[in-house]
Amino acid sequence: MFITIILITIITAALFAVLISYLKKLSSKKVRLTELRKQWLEGIEDGWDFERFIGDLFTALGYKVDVTKGSRDFGVDIVVWEPGEPVTLQAKFYTGSIKRYALEESLVGATIYGTRRTGVITTGEIPRSLYKLAREIEKRTFVKEIVLLGRTEIEEMLRGMRLV
């Protein structure tokens, strides 16, 4: 009986420690997302600042992330690692709608990096025609998923949504 009580106490303590660790991690994620929301509202200064910001955002959401060196990156600014295949992303710091060439750069990057998931993330808007083109590319090429994330999707991610 005494050994049973000790075992129950040890198991309870271990479960409590795991719960505390999880709650701290959850709290840390919320704090980091709050900091990133503030940075977003204050404004991103330039393209390189945007790339680092997006890298930090994906990291805060629990992804493993590599931000490339910034130039001669073959159309890949950010690599997001999740279970399964990595996603290569082209980051575009724009005020208006992104153009077709942003997706083309992303496709070149996917080819060079050997990924079947790629996309564009932008401070601007993504026109409907680009979504249509992305679906056609998915049907006809080695690329199986094209992720297109604009301002609205970034704001959803800042609220904790995992969109990749």
MARKOL-553098 format. One record per residue: x, y, z of N, C-alpha, C in turn. Coordinates in nm, 2 decimals, always signed. Layout:
<pts>
PT      n.x      n.y      n.z     ca.x     ca.y     ca.z      c.x      c.y      c.z
PT        X        Y        Z        X        Y        Z        X        Y        Z
...
</pts>
This chain:
<pts>
PT      n.x      n.y      n.z     ca.x     ca.y     ca.z      c.x      c.y      c.z
PT    +0.08    -0.12    +0.00    +0.00    +0.00    +0.00    +0.09    +0.13    +0.00
PT    +0.19    +0.12    +0.08    +0.28    +0.24    +0.09    +0.35    +0.26    -0.04
PT    +0.40    +0.16    -0.11    +0.46    +0.17    -0.24    +0.37    +0.22    -0.34
PT    +0.24    +0.18    -0.34    +0.14    +0.23    -0.43    +0.12    +0.38    -0.42
PT    +0.12    +0.43    -0.30    +0.10    +0.57    -0.27    +0.22    +0.65    -0.32
PT    +0.34    +0.59    -0.30    +0.46    +0.66    -0.35    +0.46    +0.66    -0.50
PT    +0.43    +0.55    -0.57    +0.42    +0.55    -0.71    +0.32    +0.65    -0.77
PT    +0.20    +0.66    -0.71    +0.10    +0.75    -0.75    +0.15    +0.89    -0.73
PT    +0.22    +0.92    -0.62    +0.27    +1.05    -0.60    +0.38    +1.09    -0.70
PT    +0.47    +1.00    -0.74    +0.57    +1.02    -0.84    +0.51    +1.05    -0.97
PT    +0.41    +0.96    -1.01    +0.34    +0.98    -1.14    +0.27    +1.11    -1.14
PT    +0.20    +1.15    -1.04    +0.13    +1.28    -1.03    +0.23    +1.39    -1.04
PT    +0.34    +1.39    -0.98    +0.44    +1.49    -0.98    +0.50    +1.50    -1.13
PT    +0.52    +1.39    -1.19    +0.57    +1.39    -1.33    +0.47    +1.45    -1.42
PT    +0.34    +1.42    -1.41    +0.24    +1.47    -1.50    +0.22    +1.62    -1.47
PT    +0.23    +1.66    -1.35    +0.22    +1.80    -1.31    +0.34    +1.88    -1.38
PT    +0.46    +1.82    -1.37    +0.58    +1.89    -1.43    +0.56    +1.90    -1.58
PT    +0.50    +1.80    -1.65    +0.48    +1.81    -1.79    +0.37    +1.92    -1.82
PT    +0.27    +1.92    -1.74    +0.17    +2.02    -1.76    +0.22    +2.16    -1.74
PT    +0.30    +2.19    -1.64    +0.36    +2.32    -1.62    +0.45    +2.36    -1.74
PT    +0.53    +2.26    -1.79    +0.62    +2.29    -1.90    +0.54    +2.33    -2.02
PT    +0.43    +2.26    -2.05    +0.34    +2.29    -2.16    +0.28    +2.43    -2.15
PT    +0.23    +2.46    -2.03    +0.17    +2.59    -2.00    +0.27    +2.70    -2.02
PT    +0.39    +2.68    -1.98    +0.50    +2.78    -2.00    +0.53    +2.80    -2.14
PT    +0.53    +2.69    -2.22    +0.56    +2.70    -2.36    +0.44    +2.78    -2.43
PT    +0.32    +2.75    -2.39    +0.20    +2.81    -2.45    +0.21    +2.96    -2.42
PT    +0.24    +2.99    -2.29    +0.25    +3.13    -2.25    +0.36    +3.21    -2.33
PT    +0.47    +3.14    -2.35    +0.58    +3.20    -2.42    +0.54    +3.23    -2.56
PT    +0.47    +3.14    -2.63    +0.42    +3.15    -2.76    +0.33    +3.27    -2.77
PT    +0.24    +3.29    -2.68    +0.14    +3.40    -2.68    +0.22    +3.53    -2.66
PT    +0.32    +3.53    -2.57    +0.40    +3.66    -2.55    +0.47    +3.69    -2.68
PT    +0.53    +3.59    -2.75    +0.61    +3.62    -2.87    +0.51    +3.67    -2.98
PT    +0.40    +3.61    -2.99    +0.30    +3.65    -3.09    +0.25    +3.79    -3.06
PT    +0.24    +3.83    -2.94    +0.20    +3.97    -2.90    +0.31    +4.06    -2.94
PT    +0.43    +4.03    -2.92    +0.55    +4.11    -2.96    +0.55    +4.13    -3.11
PT    +0.52    +4.02    -3.18    +0.52    +4.03    -3.33    +0.40    +4.11    -3.38
PT    +0.29    +4.10    -3.32    +0.17    +4.18    -3.36    +0.20    +4.33    -3.35
PT    +0.27    +4.36    -3.24    +0.31    +4.50    -3.21    +0.41    +4.55    -3.32
PT    +0.51    +4.46    -3.35    +0.60    +4.50    -3.46    +0.53    +4.51    -3.59
PT    +0.43    +4.43    -3.62    +0.35    +4.44    -3.75    +0.28    +4.57    -3.75
PT    +0.22    +4.61    -3.64    +0.14    +4.73    -3.64    +0.23    +4.86    -3.65
PT    +0.34    +4.85    -3.59    +0.44    +4.96    -3.60    +0.50    +4.98    -3.74
PT    +0.50    +4.87    -3.81    +0.55    +4.87    -3.95    +0.68    +4.80    -3.97
PT    +0.69    +4.73    -4.08    +0.81    +4.67    -4.12    +0.88    +4.77    -4.21
PT    +1.02    +4.78    -4.20    +1.09    +4.88    -4.27    +1.13    +4.85    -4.41
PT    +1.17    +4.73    -4.43    +1.22    +4.69    -4.57    +1.20    +4.54    -4.59
PT    +1.25    +4.50    -4.71    +1.23    +4.36    -4.74    +1.31    +4.26    -4.65
PT    +1.43    +4.30    -4.62    +1.51    +4.21    -4.53    +1.45    +4.21    -4.39
PT    +1.40    +4.32    -4.34    +1.33    +4.32    -4.21    +1.20    +4.23    -4.22
PT    +1.13    +4.23    -4.33    +1.01    +4.15    -4.35    +1.05    +4.00    -4.35
PT    +1.16    +3.96    -4.42    +1.20    +3.82    -4.42    +1.23    +3.78    -4.27
PT    +1.30    +3.85    -4.20    +1.33    +3.82    -4.06    +1.20    +3.81    -3.98
PT    +1.11    +3.90    -4.00    +0.99    +3.90    -3.93    +0.91    +3.78    -3.95
PT    +0.90    +3.74    -4.08    +0.83    +3.62    -4.12    +0.89    +3.49    -4.06
PT    +1.03    +3.49    -4.06    +1.10    +3.38    -4.00    +1.06    +3.37    -3.85
PT    +1.06    +3.48    -3.78    +1.03    +3.49    -3.64    +0.88    +3.44    -3.62
PT    +0.79    +3.48    -3.71    +0.65    +3.44    -3.70    +0.63    +3.29    -3.71
PT    +0.69    +3.23    -3.81    +0.68    +3.09    -3.82    +0.75    +3.02    -3.71
PT    +0.86    +3.07    -3.65    +0.92    +3.01    -3.54    +0.83    +3.01    -3.42
PT    +0.76    +3.13    -3.40    +0.67    +3.15    -3.28    +0.55    +3.05    -3.29
PT    +0.52    +3.01    -3.42    +0.41    +2.92    -3.44    +0.45    +2.77    -3.43
PT    +0.58    +2.75    -3.40    +0.63    +2.62    -3.37    +0.70    +2.55    -3.49
PT    +0.72    +2.62    -3.60    +0.79    +2.56    -3.71    +0.94    +2.58    -3.69
PT    +1.02    +2.49    -3.75    +1.16    +2.51    -3.77    +1.18    +2.59    -3.90
PT    +1.26    +2.69    -3.89    +1.27    +2.79    -4.00    +1.42    +2.82    -4.03
PT    +1.44    +2.83    -4.16    +1.57    +2.89    -4.21    +1.54    +3.01    -4.30
PT    +1.60    +3.12    -4.26    +1.59    +3.24    -4.35    +1.72    +3.24    -4.43
PT    +1.71    +3.25    -4.56    +1.83    +3.25    -4.64    +1.91    +3.38    -4.64
PT    +2.02    +3.38    -4.70    +2.11    +3.49    -4.69    +2.07    +3.63    -4.74
PT    +1.96    +3.63    -4.82    +1.91    +3.76    -4.87    +1.94    +3.79    -5.01
PT    +2.04    +3.74    -5.07    +2.07    +3.76    -5.21    +2.12    +3.63    -5.27
PT    +2.10    +3.62    -5.40    +2.15    +3.49    -5.46    +2.09    +3.37    -5.39
PT    +1.96    +3.38    -5.36    +1.90    +3.27    -5.28    +1.81    +3.18    -5.37
PT    +1.82    +3.20    -5.50    +1.75    +3.12    -5.60    +1.60    +3.13    -5.58
PT    +1.55    +3.24    -5.54    +1.40    +3.26    -5.52    +1.35    +3.20    -5.40
PT    +1.43    +3.17    -5.30    +1.39    +3.11    -5.17    +1.44    +3.20    -5.06
PT    +1.35    +3.27    -4.99    +1.39    +3.36    -4.88    +1.38    +3.29    -4.75
PT    +1.28    +3.19    -4.74    +1.25    +3.13    -4.61    +1.22    +2.98    -4.64
PT    +1.28    +2.89    -4.56    +1.24    +2.75    -4.57    +1.17    +2.71    -4.44
PT    +1.05    +2.67    -4.45    +0.97    +2.63    -4.33    +0.97    +2.48    -4.33
PT    +1.02    +2.43    -4.22    +1.03    +2.28    -4.20    +0.91    +2.24    -4.11
PT    +0.84    +2.14    -4.16    +0.73    +2.08    -4.07    +0.74    +1.93    -4.10
PT    +0.67    +1.86    -4.02    +0.67    +1.71    -4.05    +0.63    +1.69    -4.20
PT    +0.71    +1.61    -4.26    +0.69    +1.59    -4.40    +0.79    +1.67    -4.48
PT    +0.74    +1.74    -4.59    +0.83    +1.81    -4.68    +0.84    +1.95    -4.64
PT    +0.96    +2.01    -4.66    +0.98    +2.16    -4.64    +0.90    +2.24    -4.74
PT    +0.87    +2.36    -4.70    +0.80    +2.46    -4.79    +0.90    +2.57    -4.81
PT    +0.93    +2.60    -4.94    +1.02    +2.71    -4.97    +0.93    +2.83    -5.01
PT    +0.96    +2.95    -4.95    +0.88    +3.06    -4.97    +0.96    +3.18    -5.02
PT    +0.91    +3.25    -5.11    +0.96    +3.38    -5.16    +0.88    +3.49    -5.08
PT    +0.96    +3.58    -5.02    +0.90    +3.69    -4.94    +0.90    +3.81    -5.03
PT    +0.79    +3.88    -5.03    +0.78    +4.01    -5.11    +0.72    +4.12    -5.02
PT    +0.80    +4.22    -5.01    +0.76    +4.34    -4.93    +0.70    +4.44    -5.02
PT    +0.56    +4.43    -5.04    +0.49    +4.52    -5.14    +0.38    +4.59    -5.07
PT    +0.33    +4.70    -5.13    +0.21    +4.76    -5.09    +0.09    +4.73    -5.17
PT    +0.11    +4.69    -5.30    +0.00    +4.66    -5.39    +0.00    +4.51    -5.41
PT    -0.06    +4.47    -5.52    -0.07    +4.33    -5.55    +0.07    +4.28    -5.61
PT    +0.10    +4.15    -5.57    +0.22    +4.10    -5.62    +0.20    +4.05    -5.77
PT    +0.31    +4.04    -5.84    +0.30    +4.01    -5.98    +0.34    +3.86    -6.00
PT    +0.31    +3.81    -6.12    +0.33    +3.67    -6.15    +0.48    +3.63    -6.13
PT    +0.57    +3.72    -6.15    +0.71    +3.68    -6.14    +0.75    +3.64    -6.00
PT    +0.68    +3.68    -5.90    +0.70    +3.64    -5.76    +0.68    +3.49    -5.75
PT    +0.57    +3.44    -5.81    +0.55    +3.29    -5.81    +0.65    +3.22    -5.90
PT    +0.69    +3.28    -6.01    +0.79    +3.22    -6.10    +0.92    +3.20    -6.02
PT    +0.96    +3.30    -5.94    +1.08    +3.29    -5.86    +1.07    +3.18    -5.76
PT    +0.96    +3.17    -5.70    +0.93    +3.06    -5.61    +0.95    +2.93    -5.67
PT    +0.90    +2.91    -5.79    +0.91    +2.78    -5.86    +1.05    +2.75    -5.90
PT    +1.13    +2.85    -5.93    +1.27    +2.82    -5.96    +1.34    +2.77    -5.83
PT    +1.30    +2.84    -5.72    +1.36    +2.80    -5.59    +1.32    +2.66    -5.55
PT    +1.19    +2.62    -5.58    +1.15    +2.48    -5.55    +1.23    +2.38    -5.63
PT    +1.25    +2.42    -5.76    +1.33    +2.33    -5.84    +1.47    +2.31    -5.79
PT    +1.54    +2.42    -5.75    +1.68    +2.41    -5.71    +1.68    +2.34    -5.57
PT    +1.59    +2.37    -5.48    +1.59    +2.31    -5.35    +1.53    +2.17    -5.35
PT    +1.47    +2.13    -5.46    +1.41    +2.00    -5.47    +1.29    +1.97    -5.38
PT    +1.21    +2.08    -5.37    +1.08    +2.06    -5.29    +0.96    +2.06    -5.38
PT    +0.86    +2.00    -5.33    +0.73    +2.00    -5.40    +0.63    +2.09    -5.34
PT    +0.67    +2.16    -5.24    +0.58    +2.26    -5.18    +0.65    +2.40    -5.18
PT    +0.59    +2.50    -5.23    +0.65    +2.63    -5.24    +0.55    +2.74    -5.24
PT    +0.59    +2.86    -5.24    +0.49    +2.97    -5.24    +0.55    +3.11    -5.22
PT    +0.46    +3.20    -5.20    +0.49    +3.34    -5.18    +0.42    +3.39    -5.06
PT    +0.49    +3.47    -4.98    +0.43    +3.54    -4.87    +0.46    +3.69    -4.89
PT    +0.36    +3.77    -4.87    +0.37    +3.92    -4.90    +0.30    +4.01    -4.81
PT    +0.35    +4.13    -4.79    +0.27    +4.23    -4.72    +0.16    +4.29    -4.80
PT    +0.16    +4.26    -4.93    +0.06    +4.31    -5.02    -0.05    +4.21    -5.04
PT    -0.12    +4.23    -5.15    -0.24    +4.14    -5.18    -0.20    +4.04    -5.29
PT    -0.27    +3.93    -5.29    -0.25    +3.83    -5.39    -0.37    +3.83    -5.49
PT    -0.35    +3.87    -5.61    -0.46    +3.87    -5.71    -0.52    +3.74    -5.73
PT    -0.65    +3.74    -5.77    -0.72    +3.61    -5.79    -0.66    +3.53    -5.91
PT    -0.60    +3.61    -6.01    -0.54    +3.54    -6.12    -0.42    +3.46    -6.08
PT    -0.35    +3.50    -5.97    -0.23    +3.43    -5.93    -0.28    +3.30    -5.86
PT    -0.39    +3.30    -5.78    -0.44    +3.18    -5.73    -0.48    +3.08    -5.84
PT    -0.54    +3.13    -5.94    -0.58    +3.04    -6.05    -0.46    +2.98    -6.12
PT    -0.35    +3.06    -6.14    -0.23    +3.01    -6.20    -0.17    +2.91    -6.11
PT    -0.17    +2.93    -5.98    -0.11    +2.84    -5.89    -0.18    +2.70    -5.90
PT    -0.31    +2.70    -5.91    -0.38    +2.57    -5.91    -0.35    +2.50    -6.04
PT    -0.33    +2.57    -6.15    -0.29    +2.51    -6.28    -0.15    +2.45    -6.27
PT    -0.06    +2.52    -6.21    +0.08    +2.47    -6.19    +0.08    +2.34    -6.11
PT    +0.00    +2.34    -6.00    -0.01    +2.22    -5.92    -0.06    +2.10    -6.00
PT    -0.15    +2.12    -6.09    -0.21    +2.01    -6.17    -0.11    +1.96    -6.27
PT    -0.02    +2.05    -6.33    +0.06    +2.02    -6.44    +0.21    +1.99    -6.42
PT    +0.26    +2.02    -6.29    +0.40    +2.01    -6.27    +0.43    +1.92    -6.15
PT    +0.56    +1.92    -6.11    +0.60    +1.84    -6.00    +0.56    +1.91    -5.87
PT    +0.53    +2.03    -5.87    +0.49    +2.11    -5.75    +0.35    +2.06    -5.71
PT    +0.34    +2.01    -5.59    +0.21    +1.96    -5.54    +0.13    +2.06    -5.46
PT    +0.20    +2.16    -5.40    +0.12    +2.26    -5.33    +0.19    +2.39    -5.34
PT    +0.11    +2.49    -5.38    +0.16    +2.63    -5.38    +0.09    +2.71    -5.27
PT    +0.16    +2.76    -5.18    +0.11    +2.84    -5.07    +0.12    +2.99    -5.11
PT    +0.00    +3.06    -5.10    +0.00    +3.20    -5.13    -0.05    +3.27    -5.00
PT    +0.03    +3.35    -4.94    -0.01    +3.41    -4.81    +0.01    +3.56    -4.83
PT    -0.10    +3.64    -4.82    -0.10    +3.78    -4.82    -0.11    +3.84    -4.69
PT    -0.14    +3.97    -4.69    -0.15    +4.05    -4.56    -0.26    +3.98    -4.47
PT    -0.37    +3.94    -4.52    -0.48    +3.89    -4.44    -0.43    +3.76    -4.37
PT    -0.36    +3.67    -4.45    -0.32    +3.55    -4.39    -0.21    +3.57    -4.28
PT    -0.12    +3.67    -4.31    -0.02    +3.70    -4.20    -0.09    +3.75    -4.08
PT    -0.20    +3.82    -4.09    -0.27    +3.87    -3.97    -0.34    +3.75    -3.90
PT    -0.38    +3.65    -3.97    -0.44    +3.53    -3.91    -0.33    +3.45    -3.84
PT    -0.21    +3.45    -3.90    -0.10    +3.38    -3.83    -0.06    +3.45    -3.70
PT    -0.07    +3.58    -3.70    -0.04    +3.66    -3.58    -0.14    +3.63    -3.47
PT    -0.25    +3.58    -3.51    -0.35    +3.54    -3.40    -0.33    +3.39    -3.37
PT    -0.23    +3.33    -3.42    -0.19    +3.19    -3.38    -0.23    +3.08    -3.48
PT    -0.29    +3.12    -3.59    -0.33    +3.01    -3.69    -0.20    +2.96    -3.76
PT    -0.20    +2.83    -3.78    -0.09    +2.77    -3.86    -0.14    +2.74    -4.00
PT    -0.09    +2.82    -4.10    -0.15    +2.81    -4.23    -0.06    +2.73    -4.33
PT    +0.05    +2.68    -4.29    +0.14    +2.61    -4.38    +0.15    +2.46    -4.33
</pts>
